[in-house]
Amino acid sequence: MKRLRRWVLASLGCVGVAISCAPGFDPPSTVNGLRVLGIDADKPYANPGDTVTLRMTVTDGLRDAEGKPRPLQIAWIGGCFDPPGDQYILCLPQLIETFQSLGNGGTSEFLGLSIATPEQDGEPSAHAFSVELPTDIVSRRPVPAEGPHYGIAYVFFAACAGTLAPASFGNDEVPEFPLQCLDADGNPQGPESFVPGYTQIYAFGDGRTNANPPTTALTLDGAELPTDPADAPVIPHCDVTAEERRAASGCAKEDLLASCTEYKLAAVVPDVAESILESNGATGGALREAVWVSYFTDRGNLDSPIRLVSDATKGFQPEFEATWLPPSEPGLVSVWAVTRDQRGGQSVRRGWVRVE
């Protein structure tokens, strides 16, 4: 899954992220706006002719003027297969033609649009979209001199806390994305309210597959967190406000937070890393796919939010927890673990904590 260039802070597929020590900004692990946490496919590697179902996990850390969850619009756009050089940007002319035909009363099987009605806790349900791969997605491409014979499909998506509308552009312009997100007054929204991006689906001539790495549980200090907010464990708050945490840095921040209790947040992920064909390590053995977990929270602070689960040569790493510091304000807190492998597999697990 990728966010498009003008919006990107860091690729959600990165194994490591450099976090600045400068005060004044919330880290990427803090969900303080609209966020697409993951796009998972039921078949990360598919076969020609397969129907692949994608599911978006989206959450919003902002509320409207009345303090209520913001309604969301979700769009999916498929139908771009095997662009030259596998470059997603070369899909855009095709997407523009799709929207132009819709404006002229046409229809498209490659477009999905839904209105996400927030639940009481503010979390919209996951949204799904299915795309059928052409039967010749691999065979129509020449067999490479080396490496696997494959085809690729791109599916674009957009999440909007507002109203989705066609992007405005001139006759000689190609926009970075064919949709924009508008507020109630028709003003374009920024990345805190609009998340466009894309994901890839690969199909291989040799029929290879890839399974999603499961996240079977999420624990806080060793106790499994519930998926139902009504069952959330209760823990004390930390007196240090979010503003004070952002303003302090280095030793000053350590002293400021010394009176607060930290908790170990850990995903439960089994050793499921698969071997990678055509890849060998220094000793001649097959390399395994890298697997890592990214942690997120809508309140509080996370330390070391991206942790390696399985190394390509060293294998499974038994310790991959993060440290979570509760917020100063009481209320329900969401925490997430997103487990990914380097070949496009992923899974998302959400847990709840109540701070008093």
VOGU-3710 file (C-alpha; in Angstrom, 3 decimals, decimal comma):
1> mkrlrrwvla> 0,000/0,000/0,000  1,335/3,412/-0,975  0,177/6,943/-0,386  0,580/9,222/-3,379  3,555/11,541/-3,604  2,237/14,929/-2,549  0,732/13,468/0,623  3,420/11,041/1,667  5,386/11,420/4,912  6,735/7,910/4,832
11> slgcvgvais> 5,804/4,777/2,962  3,640/2,549/5,154  5,574/-0,370/3,723  8,951/0,724/5,155  10,750/-1,516/7,617  12,300/1,462/9,396  11,322/5,086/9,910  13,607/7,889/11,046  11,886/9,824/13,838  13,134/13,341/14,575
21> capgfdppst> 14,036/14,234/18,151  12,953/17,825/17,654  9,998/18,831/19,847  6,705/20,176/18,580  5,314/17,398/16,352  3,334/14,230/16,925  5,064/11,099/15,570  3,569/9,081/12,685  2,420/6,428/15,191  -0,101/8,906/16,655
31> vnglrvlgid> -3,451/8,840/14,840  -4,571/12,470/14,992  -6,397/12,709/11,661  -7,800/10,468/8,960  -5,583/7,406/8,531  -5,689/4,327/6,339  -3,863/1,837/8,543  -3,841/-1,022/6,086  -5,073/-2,482/2,805  -5,043/-6,255/3,009
41> adkpyanpgd> -5,812/-8,658/0,164  -7,247/-12,141/0,571  -4,671/-13,186/-2,068  -1,525/-11,011/-1,851  -0,138/-13,169/-4,668  -2,914/-14,322/-7,014  -3,285/-16,449/-10,129  -4,426/-15,193/-13,544  -8,213/-14,975/-13,644  -8,561/-14,855/-9,836
51> tvtlrmtvtd> -10,912/-12,474/-8,093  -9,017/-10,672/-5,336  -10,823/-8,927/-2,499  -9,129/-5,966/-0,819  -10,154/-4,604/2,567  -9,344/-1,164/3,949  -8,874/-0,517/7,665  -9,477/3,202/8,186  -9,856/5,348/11,297  -10,262/9,046/12,020
61> glrdaegkpr> -8,621/10,843/14,920  -10,599/14,066/14,366  -14,188/14,992/15,150  -16,604/17,537/13,700  -17,557/20,857/15,310  -20,066/19,088/17,561  -17,510/16,517/18,719  -19,091/13,707/16,686  -17,257/11,269/14,380  -16,900/12,602/10,860
71> plqiawiggc> -18,720/10,588/8,159  -16,356/9,252/5,514  -16,517/8,472/1,824  -14,437/5,595/0,475  -13,556/5,107/-3,207  -11,818/2,247/-4,987  -10,583/2,345/-8,583  -9,300/-0,811/-10,274  -8,766/-1,945/-13,817  -5,131/-0,961/-14,436
81> fdppgdqyil> -3,130/-4,049/-15,415  0,481/-4,362/-16,556  1,314/-0,675/-17,170  4,609/-0,103/-19,027  7,556/-0,513/-16,713  5,150/-1,409/-13,872  4,816/2,332/-13,214  1,632/3,222/-11,375  1,749/6,783/-12,720  1,022/5,392/-16,200
91> clpqlietfq> -2,352/4,190/-14,926  -3,581/7,754/-14,459  -4,629/8,476/-18,070  -6,792/5,345/-17,947  -8,328/6,459/-14,646  -9,107/9,880/-16,088  -10,863/8,254/-19,063  -12,922/6,190/-16,618  -14,122/9,283/-14,768  -14,786/11,184/-17,981
101> slgnggtsef> -16,974/8,336/-19,228  -18,860/8,325/-15,923  -19,456/12,057/-16,290  -20,994/11,342/-19,698  -23,396/8,789/-18,251  -21,198/5,725/-18,669  -20,584/2,944/-16,170  -17,496/1,154/-14,937  -17,048/-2,192/-13,243  -13,705/-0,950/-11,913
111> lglsiatpeq> -15,111/1,762/-9,633  -16,474/1,302/-6,112  -17,829/4,094/-3,879  -19,260/3,764/-0,389  -20,325/6,008/2,472  -18,711/4,968/5,735  -21,145/5,465/8,593  -19,132/5,674/11,829  -19,993/3,391/14,668  -20,586/4,848/18,108
121> dgepsahafs> -16,882/4,661/18,928  -15,978/6,528/15,750  -14,458/3,590/13,900  -16,007/2,854/10,498  -16,244/-0,773/9,545  -13,645/-2,096/7,126  -14,521/-1,515/3,479  -13,968/-4,080/0,744  -13,512/-4,055/-3,021  -13,012/-6,951/-5,426
131> velptdivsr> -11,162/-6,962/-8,732  -10,904/-9,769/-11,280  -7,487/-10,282/-12,836  -7,320/-10,894/-16,593  -6,604/-14,491/-17,553  -3,648/-13,290/-19,648  -2,194/-10,870/-17,076  1,034/-12,911/-17,106  1,050/-14,624/-20,519  0,698/-11,393/-22,506
141> rpvpaegphy> 4,040/-10,184/-21,148  7,324/-11,545/-22,530  9,170/-14,080/-20,403  12,122/-12,270/-18,774  15,692/-13,499/-19,253  15,980/-13,905/-15,486  13,630/-13,582/-12,571  9,989/-14,678/-12,347  7,403/-14,248/-15,074  4,658/-12,112/-13,550
151> giayvffaac> 1,834/-9,659/-14,127  0,743/-6,766/-11,933  -2,544/-5,057/-11,115  -2,897/-1,651/-9,487  -5,890/-0,694/-7,371  -6,241/2,917/-6,261  -8,196/4,055/-3,229  -9,257/7,218/-1,454  -10,664/7,919/2,012  -12,278/11,322/2,510
161> agtlapasfg> -13,729/13,061/5,569  -15,910/15,177/3,324  -17,228/14,756/-0,211  -15,289/13,092/-3,014  -15,355/14,898/-6,348  -13,448/14,667/-9,658  -10,157/16,521/-9,549  -10,015/19,741/-11,549  -7,323/19,925/-14,210  -6,695/21,494/-17,594
171> ndevpefplq> -6,601/19,742/-20,955  -2,819/19,378/-20,857  -2,561/18,424/-17,192  -2,415/14,973/-15,647  -3,327/15,167/-11,941  -1,600/12,988/-9,378  -5,006/11,545/-8,489  -8,330/11,856/-10,336  -10,322/12,613/-7,157  -10,267/15,384/-4,587
181> cldadgnpqg> -11,892/15,691/-1,162  -14,034/18,764/-0,452  -15,415/20,158/2,791  -18,984/21,461/3,216  -17,999/24,776/1,603  -16,356/23,131/-1,408  -12,778/23,723/-0,269  -10,141/21,048/-1,014  -9,084/19,090/2,080  -5,527/18,329/3,160
191> pesfvpgytq> -3,933/15,058/4,319  -5,608/15,197/7,742  -8,925/14,606/5,928  -7,972/13,023/2,587  -5,891/9,874/2,060  -5,360/8,764/-1,572  -3,099/5,865/-2,433  -2,662/2,597/-4,281  -1,821/-1,037/-3,722  -0,438/-3,745/-6,007
201> iyafgdgrtn> -1,508/-7,314/-6,707  0,993/-9,698/-8,307  0,260/-12,821/-10,320  3,060/-15,262/-11,203  3,410/-17,733/-14,027  4,680/-20,443/-11,676  1,642/-20,142/-9,394  3,534/-19,038/-6,292  1,467/-17,703/-3,406  1,955/-15,517/-0,347
211> anppttaltl> -0,033/-15,771/2,891  -0,912/-12,804/5,078  1,114/-12,829/8,327  -1,502/-13,128/11,097  -1,730/-10,892/14,154  -3,484/-13,259/16,544  -3,660/-10,950/19,581  -2,516/-7,644/21,024  -1,334/-7,530/24,640  -0,627/-4,838/27,232
221> dgaelptdpa> 1,954/-5,929/29,820  1,248/-9,524/28,797  -2,572/-9,375/29,145  -4,583/-9,695/25,954  -6,484/-6,555/25,001  -10,138/-6,973/24,034  -11,557/-6,157/20,604  -14,759/-4,922/22,309  -14,404/-1,489/23,966  -16,884/-2,528/26,665
231> dapviphcdv> -14,280/-4,980/27,992  -11,344/-2,543/27,981  -9,019/-2,778/31,017  -8,749/0,345/33,168  -5,382/1,990/33,821  -4,381/5,346/35,395  -3,610/8,409/33,298  -0,277/10,224/33,073  -0,408/13,794/34,452  1,907/15,178/31,748
241> taeerraasg> -0,168/16,798/29,016  0,368/16,204/25,296  1,569/19,814/24,882  4,171/19,358/27,628  5,378/16,126/26,016  5,766/17,795/22,625  7,575/20,801/24,091  10,166/18,761/26,024  13,013/16,765/24,498  16,024/14,673/25,543
251> cakedllasc> 16,760/14,435/29,262  14,157/17,087/30,054  11,472/14,855/28,585  12,722/11,816/30,522  12,552/13,764/33,791  9,112/15,095/32,924  7,707/11,597/32,327  9,519/9,865/35,199  6,393/9,840/37,384  4,249/8,100/34,730
261> teyklaavvp> 3,807/4,348/34,282  4,819/2,880/30,926  3,289/-0,276/29,467  4,584/-2,895/27,045  2,396/-3,171/23,945  2,986/-6,345/21,960  1,448/-8,020/18,940  1,232/-11,798/19,024  2,638/-12,978/15,706  3,700/-16,593/15,076
271> dvaesilesn> 6,832/-17,521/13,132  5,203/-17,660/9,700  7,830/-16,036/7,455  7,920/-17,888/4,127  10,937/-18,741/2,016  11,588/-16,528/-1,007  12,179/-18,325/-4,278  15,360/-17,446/-6,217  16,916/-15,872/-3,085  19,866/-17,340/-1,213
281> gatggalrea> 21,825/-16,110/1,771  25,581/-16,143/2,318  25,471/-19,791/3,379  23,505/-20,838/0,309  20,198/-21,399/2,121  16,949/-19,821/0,939  16,203/-16,404/2,387  12,957/-15,839/4,254  10,697/-12,842/3,823  11,118/-9,995/6,292
291> vwvsyftdrg> 8,144/-9,452/8,617  7,612/-6,421/10,844  4,898/-4,854/12,981  3,890/-1,182/13,173  2,071/0,088/16,262  -0,369/3,007/16,321  -2,469/4,757/18,957  -4,974/7,607/18,915  -3,799/8,929/22,296  -0,699/8,629/24,416
301> nldspirlvs> 2,847/8,034/23,178  4,584/5,065/21,592  8,313/4,389/21,749  9,872/2,154/19,052  6,593/1,826/17,132  8,111/-0,211/14,264  9,690/-3,534/15,228  11,188/-6,407/13,249  9,429/-9,754/13,678  11,442/-11,903/11,274
311> datkgfqpef> 14,788/-11,155/9,625  15,612/-12,446/6,137  18,718/-14,315/7,354  18,435/-14,457/11,173  14,827/-15,599/11,215  12,270/-15,002/13,959  12,970/-12,246/16,492  11,185/-13,117/19,765  10,990/-9,582/21,191  9,144/-6,970/19,142
321> eatwlppsep> 7,064/-5,016/21,639  6,713/-1,224/21,856  6,430/0,984/24,940  3,190/2,921/25,396  2,690/5,894/27,725  -0,968/6,676/28,578  -2,433/10,112/27,838  -3,305/12,729/30,442  -7,012/12,819/29,534  -9,383/10,041/30,661
331> glvsvwavtr> -11,393/8,031/28,166  -11,183/5,151/25,710  -7,928/4,679/23,809  -7,435/2,623/20,648  -4,174/0,856/19,879  -3,392/-1,024/16,678  -0,787/-3,478/15,468  -0,294/-3,787/11,693  1,858/-6,778/10,747  3,357/-6,778/7,245
341> dqrggqsvrr> 5,687/-8,873/5,137  7,883/-7,637/2,306  5,705/-9,256/-0,366  2,501/-7,328/0,301  0,911/-9,506/2,994  -0,517/-7,843/6,087  -3,024/-8,069/8,915  -4,440/-5,547/11,390  -5,378/-6,028/15,038  -7,064/-3,426/17,234
351> gwvrve> -7,294/-3,319/21,009  -8,898/-1,058/23,599  -7,736/0,513/26,869  -9,727/2,767/29,211  -7,780/5,535/30,927  -9,143/7,046/34,134
//
